[in-house]
Structures are given as structure tokens and as C-alpha cells.
Amino acid sequence: MSKKATKLVIITEKLLLKHLVKIIDAAGATGYTVTGADGQGSRDPSFSKLPSVSDSYEKIKLEVITIDEALARKIADEIAASYFENFCGIIFMDQVNVLCAHSL
């Protein structure tokens, strides 16, 4: 059976990873996924080059899935307020259906 959930996606600079994980953990999220990211964005001139597919990404994509939309918004708001004035990044949320036996 599927459950409705909120997927929070944060794409930003790799050097913020430890800080973002602290915010996610402190908020009470049960987990997250981190992958390398590359691409082009309006706030980061380093994205003007062609993307490279390698293990040494300068950007990351963090994904958090939770059944509590308020929790996702709390995490998003704190990260944006704490870091996105001085660092490039984008945050978005999607409503998803989760098919799994684990609790969120």
C-alpha cells in the first residue's frame, strides 16, 4: 500500500553538507539521501561550464522524504534562512506516493 509523503530536495554547494545534515537531524527527519550534482544555475558562475560526470562534484542534491509536510517546510525554511543569502542553492518540494514497508 502506498503512503502520501512530501519529498524535500535541496541542491547546493557540497561544503554545506555537514551543516545541512545537522539541521535535518535536529528537525527529526528519519533519513536522507545525498548524491553529487552538476548543472547550470543563475547564481553560480561555475555552472556556466559543461557539466561533468565524475565522483568529485562540487554540488550536492539532498533528498528527504517525510509524511510530515510541516517538517519538510521547517527544514527548508531553516536552510534557506541560514545559507542561501551567501551560497547558491535551490529547494523544492513535491508530493509523492511512497511504496515501502519502512516508516517515514
N, C-alpha and C positions, 0 to 999 in steps of 0.2 A: 504494500500500500504506500502511496506517496504522501509526503507532508509538504505543505506550503512553507517556504522559508525565504529569507532575504539573503542575497549574495552581495557582499560589500567588496568592491575591487578598488585597490589603491595602487596607482602606478607612480613611482617616484624614484629618487636617487638611492642607490644601494647603500650609501653611507648612513642613511637614516634607519636602516633595518632594525638595529638593536633598540632604538627609541620607539619605533612603531610597535614592535613586539611587546615592549613593556606596557604600552597603552592598551593593546589588545588583551593581554593577560590580566591587567588590572581591572579592565572593564568586565571581565568574567566570561569572555568567549572561550569555548571549549577547544578551539583549534584554528589553524590557518594553513594555507599553502603558499609557498614562495617560489616564484620562477624568475629567471632572467628575462629582461625586456629590452627591446630596442625599437626605434622608430623615429618619428619626426613630430615635434611639438612647437607651439608658438613661443613658449617661454625659455626654451633651451637651444641655444645655437649649436651645441654639439650634435643635436639631432639632424642638422642640415646635411650631414654626410649620409651615404647609403647605409642602411642597417647592416650589421654584421651578425652572422650566426656563429657564436662561439661560447665558450664557458666563462669568458671574462666580461660579462655585462656590467655596464655602469649603472643601469637602471634595473628596478625590480617590479614585479607585479605580485602583490599580496592579496589573497582572497580569503574572506571569512564568510562562512555560511552559518546563519543562526535563525531560529524560529522567532526570535525577538527582534522585530524591526526597530524598536526604540534603542536596543543595544547597538545595532549597526549604526544608527544615526549618532549615538553618543560617541562611538569610536571615530566616525567620520568627522564630526564637529571638532573633537579634540585634536586630531591630527592636522586638520586644515588650519585651525587657530594657532597651533604650536609651530608649524613648519612651513606652510605654503606661502607665507609672505616672503620668505628668504630662499626657498628651494622650489624647484619645479616639481609639478605633480598634478595628478587629477584623481578624483574619487567619484565613483558612480555606484549605484545600487540597482539591482534587478530583483524582481520577484521570480522565484524558481520553484519547481517541484523536485523534491529530493526523494530518491528511491534507495533507501538503505535501512539496515537493521539497527544502526547506532543512534544514540540520542544526540540531539544537537544542543 
